[in-house]
């Protein structure tokens, strides 16, 4: 309870958590509970492994709606930054980023690629994307006489030529030339004469998306990072596509990514693919379903860290203990945000009542964890205002109201995705 939290960060966290319980990008570590059984083995077996630059892996992250998938992915991002990996967090969707169209997935990866950032830098949106990554690297190597030679031949010659051209323009203070070539790296079209000048013969489309993704990973490895960690969230939305053919294509893309892990063309690449229902990938007939079943059936545990599936519903802490610890951490963030203090006895009684009531509720569609988080922020607001502990009846009313709001929000999101 003594860990210092910046008041501005704390206020931003409370605003986000108190809204719909979605995890904030900042400060995730201040209220992480129960994930050590997954994070520690990942750190020891992958991120802090001496040969980490040669390891590539795929992990399937499974958890209910509100069960902590995004929180877990942000925790992985922080772990990756600790060991000098670049990351890219991508929220998949049926319209903007469906998994059957890898060229759109590639675009999202490039737009969201991020080097390790400090807490203060995370508030700056200009620190993300391939443009920021190139500028940052150029700043580091600009004094070297032939820094372009550090970029080794990537799988795609066009990709190599475009990167070198962009960096040459940056060195020559040709901002327009730099941004034009960055445009191609983002998967957008550029004038034909520019492509001819820089010997860019390929187009980033469905047929080349895998090759470009591999080239991006190779480039990240080449410029000194230990690798690239790709964090795919809301994967069920990326599969919410109409035709059976598109779904098979999406599943086959996933199978290819899994198969690519382990070969030398993906140095230091780690894929984390999070979804709420694994049956979306496994319940079906045909070759691609059977292929995925074979690849995804092993469970990741402390004993078997090479397993694939990380089940967030199975953590090494009982629900009541989990919620009591989580409640204490949320209260600590709240006191930092509002520069206030709670009576210790009142606070413990309130947290216990909120935890016991939420576990008694029959929750079918939303994880009790998310409902507890949004309800607990509400409870802390009342505790600060009235200086009276939250009794069970008040806890029940708070949680019912917030559950209804969350269900309505979930329904809106589903309808928006289907539309």
C-alpha positions as CSV (number, residue, x, y, z in Angstrom):
1,X,0.0,0.0,0.0
2,X,3.1,2.3,0.2
3,X,3.9,2.3,-3.5
4,X,3.9,5.9,-4.9
5,X,1.5,6.6,-7.8
6,X,1.6,9.8,-9.7
7,X,-1.7,11.6,-9.0
8,X,-2.4,12.4,-12.6
9,X,-1.8,8.8,-13.7
10,X,-4.0,7.7,-10.8
11,X,-6.8,10.0,-11.8
12,X,-6.6,8.8,-15.4
13,X,-6.8,5.2,-14.2
14,X,-9.8,5.9,-12.0
15,X,-11.7,7.6,-14.9
16,X,-11.1,4.7,-17.2
17,X,-11.8,1.9,-14.6
18,X,-14.8,3.7,-13.2
19,X,-16.4,4.0,-16.7
20,X,-16.7,0.5,-18.0
21,X,-14.0,-1.3,-16.2
22,X,-11.7,-1.4,-19.2
23,X,-8.0,-1.4,-18.3
24,X,-6.1,1.8,-18.7
25,X,-2.9,1.8,-20.8
26,X,-1.1,3.5,-18.0
27,X,-0.4,2.0,-14.6
28,X,-1.7,-1.5,-15.2
29,X,1.0,-2.8,-12.8
30,X,-0.6,-1.0,-9.8
31,X,-3.6,-3.3,-9.7
32,X,-2.4,-6.5,-11.2
33,X,-3.4,-9.5,-9.1
34,X,-3.0,-13.3,-9.6
35,X,-1.1,-13.3,-12.9
36,X,2.3,-14.4,-11.5
37,X,1.7,-18.0,-12.5
38,X,1.7,-16.9,-16.1
39,X,4.0,-13.8,-16.1
40,X,6.9,-15.4,-14.2
41,X,7.3,-18.4,-16.5
42,X,7.0,-16.2,-19.5
43,X,9.7,-13.9,-18.1
44,X,12.0,-16.8,-17.2
45,X,11.5,-19.0,-20.2
46,X,11.2,-16.4,-23.0
47,X,11.9,-12.7,-22.2
48,X,14.9,-13.3,-20.0
49,X,16.2,-16.3,-21.8
50,X,19.8,-15.9,-23.0
51,X,18.9,-17.0,-26.5
52,X,15.7,-14.9,-26.6
53,X,16.6,-13.3,-30.0
54,X,16.3,-16.6,-31.6
55,X,13.0,-17.6,-29.9
56,X,9.6,-17.1,-31.6
57,X,6.4,-18.4,-30.0
58,X,2.6,-18.2,-30.2
59,X,0.3,-18.2,-27.2
60,X,-3.5,-18.3,-27.2
61,X,-5.0,-16.2,-24.3
62,X,-8.5,-17.2,-23.3
63,X,-10.8,-15.4,-20.9
64,X,-14.4,-14.3,-20.5
65,X,-15.7,-10.9,-21.4
66,X,-14.2,-8.7,-18.7
67,X,-12.0,-11.5,-17.5
68,X,-8.7,-9.7,-17.9
69,X,-7.5,-10.4,-21.4
70,X,-6.6,-6.8,-22.2
71,X,-5.1,-6.4,-18.7
72,X,-2.9,-9.5,-19.4
73,X,-1.8,-8.2,-22.8
74,X,-0.8,-4.9,-21.3
75,X,1.2,-6.7,-18.6
76,X,2.9,-8.7,-21.4
77,X,3.7,-5.4,-23.1
78,X,5.3,-4.0,-20.0
79,X,7.3,-7.2,-19.6
80,X,8.4,-7.0,-23.2
81,X,9.5,-3.3,-22.7
82,X,11.5,-4.3,-19.6
83,X,13.6,-6.7,-21.8
84,X,13.9,-4.2,-24.7
85,X,11.3,-5.6,-27.1
86,X,9.2,-3.5,-29.4
87,X,5.5,-4.2,-29.2
88,X,2.4,-3.8,-31.2
89,X,-1.0,-4.0,-29.6
90,X,-3.8,-4.5,-32.1
91,X,-7.5,-4.6,-31.4
92,X,-9.0,-6.8,-34.1
93,X,-12.4,-6.1,-35.7
94,X,-14.6,-7.4,-38.4
95,X,-14.5,-4.2,-40.4
96,X,-11.1,-2.5,-40.0
97,X,-8.9,-5.4,-39.1
98,X,-10.4,-8.8,-39.9
99,X,-8.0,-11.7,-39.7
100,X,-8.9,-13.1,-43.1
101,X,-7.2,-10.0,-44.6
102,X,-3.7,-10.0,-43.4
103,X,-2.8,-6.9,-45.3
104,X,-5.1,-5.0,-43.0
105,X,-3.6,-6.7,-40.0
106,X,-0.2,-5.8,-41.2
107,X,-1.3,-2.1,-41.4
108,X,-2.6,-2.1,-37.9
109,X,0.6,-3.7,-36.6
110,X,2.7,-1.0,-38.3
111,X,0.5,1.8,-37.1
112,X,0.8,0.6,-33.5
113,X,4.4,-0.6,-33.3
114,X,5.9,1.0,-30.2
115,X,9.4,0.9,-28.7
116,X,9.8,0.6,-24.9
117,X,8.3,3.8,-23.4
118,X,8.5,5.5,-20.0
119,X,5.3,6.3,-18.2
120,X,5.6,10.0,-19.2
121,X,6.1,9.0,-22.9
122,X,3.1,6.9,-23.0
123,X,0.9,9.9,-22.9
124,X,2.3,11.1,-26.2
125,X,0.5,9.5,-29.2
126,X,3.4,10.5,-31.5
127,X,5.7,7.9,-29.9
128,X,3.8,5.1,-31.8
129,X,4.0,3.8,-35.3
130,X,6.7,3.0,-37.8
131,X,7.4,6.7,-38.4
132,X,8.3,7.3,-34.7
133,X,10.3,4.0,-34.6
134,X,12.4,5.1,-37.5
135,X,13.0,8.6,-36.1
136,X,14.0,7.2,-32.8
137,X,16.5,4.8,-34.3
138,X,17.9,7.4,-36.6
139,X,18.6,9.7,-33.6
140,X,20.5,6.8,-32.0
141,X,22.7,6.0,-35.0
142,X,23.0,9.3,-36.9
143,X,26.6,9.9,-35.9
144,X,27.7,6.6,-37.4
145,X,29.3,7.0,-40.9
146,X,27.3,4.3,-42.7
147,X,24.4,3.5,-40.4
148,X,22.4,2.2,-43.4
149,X,24.7,-0.8,-43.6
150,X,23.3,-1.9,-40.2
151,X,20.1,-2.8,-42.0
152,X,20.8,-6.3,-43.3
153,X,19.0,-7.8,-46.2
154,X,15.4,-8.5,-45.2
155,X,13.2,-11.1,-46.8
156,X,11.6,-8.5,-49.0
157,X,14.0,-6.5,-51.1
158,X,11.4,-3.8,-51.6
159,X,11.0,-3.5,-47.9
160,X,14.7,-3.1,-47.4
161,X,15.0,-0.5,-50.2
162,X,12.1,1.5,-48.8
163,X,13.5,1.6,-45.3
164,X,16.9,2.6,-46.5
165,X,15.4,5.3,-48.7
166,X,13.3,6.7,-45.9
167,X,16.2,6.9,-43.6
168,X,18.4,8.4,-46.3
169,X,15.8,11.1,-46.7
170,X,15.6,11.7,-43.0
171,X,19.4,12.1,-42.9
172,X,19.2,14.6,-45.8
173,X,16.5,16.6,-44.1
174,X,14.0,15.7,-46.8
175,X,10.9,15.4,-44.7
176,X,8.5,15.0,-47.6
177,X,10.6,12.2,-49.1
178,X,10.8,10.5,-45.7
179,X,7.0,10.7,-45.2
180,X,6.3,9.4,-48.7
181,X,8.2,6.3,-48.1
182,X,6.8,5.8,-44.6
183,X,3.4,5.9,-46.4
184,X,4.4,2.8,-48.4
185,X,5.6,1.0,-45.2
186,X,2.1,1.7,-43.8
187,X,0.6,-0.2,-46.6
188,X,-0.6,2.8,-48.6
189,X,0.1,3.5,-52.3
190,X,2.7,6.0,-53.4
191,X,3.6,7.6,-56.8
192,X,5.0,5.2,-59.4
193,X,8.1,7.4,-60.0
194,X,9.0,7.2,-56.3
195,X,8.8,3.4,-56.4
196,X,11.0,3.3,-59.4
197,X,13.5,5.7,-57.9
198,X,13.8,3.6,-54.7
199,X,13.5,0.2,-56.5
200,X,10.3,-0.8,-54.8
201,X,8.6,-3.3,-57.0
202,X,6.2,-4.9,-54.6
203,X,2.8,-3.9,-53.3
204,X,1.6,-4.6,-49.8
205,X,-1.5,-6.7,-50.4
206,X,-3.0,-10.1,-49.5
207,X,-0.4,-12.0,-51.5
208,X,2.6,-10.2,-49.8
209,X,1.3,-9.4,-46.3
210,X,3.0,-12.4,-44.6
211,X,6.3,-11.5,-46.3
212,X,6.0,-7.9,-45.2
213,X,5.2,-8.9,-41.7
214,X,8.2,-11.1,-41.5
215,X,10.4,-8.3,-43.0
216,X,9.1,-5.9,-40.3
217,X,10.0,-8.4,-37.6
218,X,13.5,-8.9,-39.1
219,X,14.0,-5.2,-39.3
220,X,13.0,-4.7,-35.6
221,X,15.5,-7.4,-34.7
222,X,18.2,-5.8,-36.9
223,X,18.1,-2.4,-35.3
224,X,18.8,-3.7,-31.8
225,X,15.6,-4.8,-30.2
226,X,15.4,-8.3,-28.8
227,X,12.3,-8.8,-31.0
228,X,8.7,-7.8,-31.6
229,X,5.8,-8.8,-29.4
230,X,2.5,-8.8,-31.3
231,X,-0.6,-8.5,-29.0
232,X,-3.8,-9.3,-30.8
233,X,-6.9,-8.5,-28.7
234,X,-10.7,-9.0,-29.3
235,X,-9.8,-11.9,-31.7
236,X,-13.4,-13.1,-31.9
237,X,-14.3,-9.8,-33.6
238,X,-11.6,-10.3,-36.1
239,X,-13.3,-13.6,-36.9
240,X,-16.8,-12.2,-37.1
241,X,-17.0,-12.4,-40.8
242,X,-19.9,-13.4,-42.9
243,X,-18.8,-16.1,-45.3
244,X,-17.5,-19.6,-44.4
245,X,-14.7,-19.1,-46.9
246,X,-13.5,-15.9,-45.2
247,X,-13.5,-17.6,-41.8
248,X,-11.5,-20.6,-43.2
249,X,-9.1,-18.1,-44.6
250,X,-8.8,-16.3,-41.3
251,X,-8.2,-19.6,-39.5
252,X,-5.6,-20.6,-42.1
253,X,-3.8,-17.3,-41.6
254,X,-3.7,-18.1,-37.9
255,X,-2.4,-21.6,-38.6
256,X,0.4,-20.2,-40.8
257,X,1.4,-17.8,-38.1
258,X,1.7,-20.6,-35.5
259,X,3.7,-22.7,-38.0
260,X,6.0,-19.8,-38.8
261,X,7.0,-19.5,-35.1
262,X,10.1,-21.5,-34.5
263,X,11.7,-20.8,-37.9
264,X,14.6,-18.5,-38.4
265,X,12.6,-16.0,-40.4
266,X,10.8,-14.7,-37.3
267,X,13.7,-13.8,-34.9
268,X,12.4,-12.8,-31.5
269,X,8.8,-12.7,-32.5
270,X,6.1,-13.5,-30.0
271,X,2.4,-13.6,-30.8
272,X,-0.3,-13.4,-28.1
273,X,-3.8,-13.9,-29.5
274,X,-6.6,-13.2,-27.1
275,X,-10.2,-14.2,-27.4
276,X,-13.2,-15.1,-25.2
277,X,-14.2,-18.4,-26.6
278,X,-11.6,-20.9,-27.9
279,X,-14.4,-23.0,-29.5
280,X,-14.5,-20.4,-32.2
281,X,-11.2,-21.8,-33.4
282,X,-11.8,-25.4,-32.5
283,X,-15.4,-26.3,-33.1
284,X,-15.8,-27.1,-36.7
285,X,-15.0,-29.8,-39.2
286,X,-12.4,-29.8,-42.0
287,X,-8.7,-29.7,-42.3
288,X,-8.0,-26.2,-40.9
289,X,-10.0,-26.9,-37.7
290,X,-8.1,-30.2,-37.2
291,X,-4.8,-28.5,-37.8
292,X,-5.6,-25.8,-35.2
293,X,-6.8,-28.4,-32.6
294,X,-3.4,-30.1,-32.9
295,X,-1.5,-26.9,-32.5
296,X,-3.6,-25.2,-29.7
297,X,-4.5,-28.1,-27.3
298,X,-1.5,-27.9,-25.0
299,X,-1.9,-25.7,-21.9
300,X,0.7,-23.2,-20.7
301,X,1.6,-23.8,-17.0
302,X,4.6,-23.3,-14.7
303,X,5.4,-27.0,-15.4
304,X,4.8,-26.8,-19.1
305,X,5.9,-23.3,-20.3
306,X,6.1,-24.5,-23.9
307,X,2.3,-25.0,-23.8
308,X,0.1,-22.8,-26.0
309,X,-3.1,-22.0,-24.2
310,X,-3.1,-19.5,-21.3
311,X,-6.5,-19.8,-19.5
312,X,-7.1,-16.6,-17.5
313,X,-10.0,-18.3,-15.7
314,X,-7.4,-20.6,-14.0
315,X,-5.2,-18.6,-11.8
316,X,-3.5,-19.7,-8.6
317,X,-5.6,-17.7,-6.3
318,X,-9.2,-18.2,-5.0
319,X,-11.8,-15.7,-6.2
320,X,-12.4,-14.2,-2.7
321,X,-8.7,-13.6,-2.0
322,X,-8.3,-12.2,-5.5
323,X,-11.0,-9.7,-5.0
324,X,-9.9,-8.6,-1.6
325,X,-6.4,-7.9,-2.9
326,X,-7.8,-6.2,-6.0
327,X,-10.0,-4.0,-3.8
328,X,-7.0,-2.9,-1.7
329,X,-5.0,-2.0,-4.8
330,X,-7.9,0.0,-6.3
331,X,-8.4,1.9,-3.0
332,X,-4.7,2.8,-3.1
333,X,-5.0,4.1,-6.6
334,X,-8.1,6.1,-5.6
335,X,-6.4,7.7,-2.6
336,X,-3.5,8.7,-4.8
337,X,-5.9,10.2,-7.4
338,X,-7.9,12.3,-4.9
339,X,-5.3,12.8,-2.2
340,X,-7.6,11.4,0.4
341,X,-7.5,8.7,3.1
342,X,-10.0,6.1,4.2
343,X,-10.6,4.7,7.6
344,X,-8.9,1.3,7.5
345,X,-11.7,-0.6,9.2
346,X,-14.4,1.0,7.0
347,X,-12.4,0.3,3.9
348,X,-11.8,-3.4,4.6
349,X,-15.5,-3.9,5.5
350,X,-16.6,-2.2,2.3
351,X,-14.2,-4.3,0.1
352,X,-15.3,-7.5,1.8
353,X,-19.0,-6.7,1.3
354,X,-18.5,-5.8,-2.4
355,X,-16.4,-9.0,-2.9
356,X,-18.9,-11.4,-1.2
357,X,-21.9,-9.9,-3.0
358,X,-20.3,-10.0,-6.5
359,X,-19.4,-13.7,-6.0
360,X,-23.0,-14.5,-5.0
361,X,-24.4,-12.9,-8.2
362,X,-25.3,-15.2,-11.1
363,X,-23.2,-13.7,-13.9
364,X,-23.5,-15.4,-17.3
365,X,-22.0,-13.0,-19.9
366,X,-19.6,-10.8,-18.0
367,X,-16.7,-11.8,-15.7
368,X,-17.2,-11.0,-12.0
369,X,-13.8,-9.3,-12.1
370,X,-14.9,-6.5,-14.4
371,X,-18.2,-6.0,-12.4
372,X,-16.2,-5.8,-9.2
373,X,-13.8,-3.2,-10.6
374,X,-16.5,-0.8,-11.8
375,X,-18.6,-1.4,-8.7
376,X,-15.6,-0.9,-6.4
377,X,-14.8,2.5,-7.9
378,X,-18.4,3.5,-7.3
379,X,-18.2,2.2,-3.8
380,X,-15.0,4.2,-3.1
381,X,-16.8,7.3,-4.4
382,X,-19.6,6.8,-1.9
383,X,-17.2,5.9,0.9
384,X,-15.3,9.2,0.4
385,X,-18.5,11.2,0.1
386,X,-20.4,9.8,3.1
387,X,-17.7,8.3,5.3
388,X,-19.9,5.3,5.9
389,X,-18.9,1.7,5.1
390,X,-20.7,0.0,2.1
391,X,-23.1,-2.6,3.6
392,X,-24.3,-5.6,1.7
393,X,-27.5,-4.0,0.5
394,X,-25.7,-1.0,-0.9
395,X,-23.1,-3.2,-2.5
396,X,-25.9,-5.2,-4.2
397,X,-27.5,-2.1,-5.6
398,X,-24.2,-0.7,-6.9
399,X,-23.3,-4.0,-8.6
400,X,-26.8,-4.5,-10.1
401,X,-26.7,-1.1,-11.6
402,X,-23.2,-1.4,-13.0
403,X,-23.9,-4.9,-14.4
404,X,-26.9,-3.6,-16.3
405,X,-24.7,-0.8,-17.8
406,X,-22.0,-3.2,-18.8
407,X,-24.5,-5.6,-20.5
408,X,-26.0,-2.7,-22.5
409,X,-22.5,-1.6,-23.5
410,X,-21.6,-5.1,-24.6
411,X,-24.8,-5.4,-26.6
412,X,-24.0,-2.1,-28.4
413,X,-20.5,-3.3,-29.2
414,X,-21.8,-6.5,-30.7
415,X,-24.3,-4.7,-32.8
416,X,-21.7,-2.2,-34.0
417,X,-19.3,-5.0,-34.9
418,X,-22.1,-6.9,-36.8
419,X,-23.1,-3.7,-38.6
